[in-house]
Amino acid sequence: MPTVEVSDLKDGDFLVDVREDDEWQAGHAEGALHIPISEFVARYGELTEAAPQDGRVNVICRSGGRSAQVTMYLVQQGIDAVNVDGGMQVWAAVGRPVVTDAGEPGFVL
């Protein structure tokens, strides 16, 4: 499965967070699109509307397991998708910003 390291992501890269609502509310990457894995297939249209037409979809969760499932689903749909290795745990550990919906500093559940 295609993966990407957090360190290889640039500001502005399209990111979809598939964690559940409580995890998202605790803290997420600024600018990420939130579609929980439990609702992903039903809300797939939101992703296709928001994703860049010729860009890659970077899929993230807490540690990489749920995002791996979603990445495989997206690849099967013909989307250029990659799993963010290590997820939000690595994102936070390397010092990338984690925020709440209010723009305050957040944390990874």
N, C-alpha and C positions, 0 to 999 in steps of 0.2 A: 504494500500500500504506500502511496506517495506521502512523505512526511516532510515537514519543514521545522528547522530549529527556531526557537523564539528569537535568537540573536540574528537570524537572517531576515526577520520581518522588518519592514520599514514603516515609518509613520505614514498613514494613509492607505496601507494595504487593507483590503477588504477582509473583515474578520466576522465570523458568525459564532456566537456563543450558544452552546446547546445544553447548558446546565439548567437546573430548575429555578423557579422564581426566587426561592429563599437564598440560593447561592448567588444569583445575579444581584439581588438587592444588597447583599453584604459587600460586594465589590466586583467590578468588571473592568475590562479594557475600554477606555474612552472611545466612543465612535463605533463600537461593535454592534452588530445586529443580534438581538436576543430572540431565539426560537428554541424553547425547550425540546429535548429529544422526544419527550412524551407527546408533543404536539406537532412534531416536525413534518410528518407526511401531510397532515391536514393543512399546515400553514406553508407548504412548499412554495406556493405562489409568491409569498412575501419575499422569499429569498431571490427568486428569479427576477422580481421587479427591482430589488435593491442592488443586486450584484452587478458589477461592471460587465459590459457585454463581452469584452475581450480580455478580462482580467481573471486572476485566479481567486478562488474562494478558499480562505484559510479557516479551518474548523477547529474550535477550541472547546475544551471542557475543563474539569478540575485537574485530571492527570493524564488524559489521552485515550481512555477506554471508550467512552460514549462518543467522543468526536471521531474515533476510528470507525465506528459503525456508521455514523452519518456520512463520513467521507466516502466509504464504500458505496453507500446508497447514491450519493451525488455522482460519483464516477460512472455508476451504472446508468444514470440519466444523461450521460454525456457532458457533465459539467467538469471543468478543470478545477478539481478540489484537492486539497492536501490537509493532512492531519498535523496540528501543531504539537510537536513532540513534548511530552511532559506537562502540557496544558497550563492552566492558570497558576499552578504551584511553581513551575519554572518561571513563568512570566513575572510573578511577584519576587521570586528569589533573585532574579538578575536585575531587579530594580526598575522594571517597567511600571508605569503608573497604574494603580488600581483605584477606581473611583466609584462612588455611589451615584444614583440617579440625580441627586442634588449637587453633584460635582465635588462632594467632600471626599477626603481620602477614605478608601475602603479597604477591605481585607478579603482573603480567599478562605471560604468555609472549607 
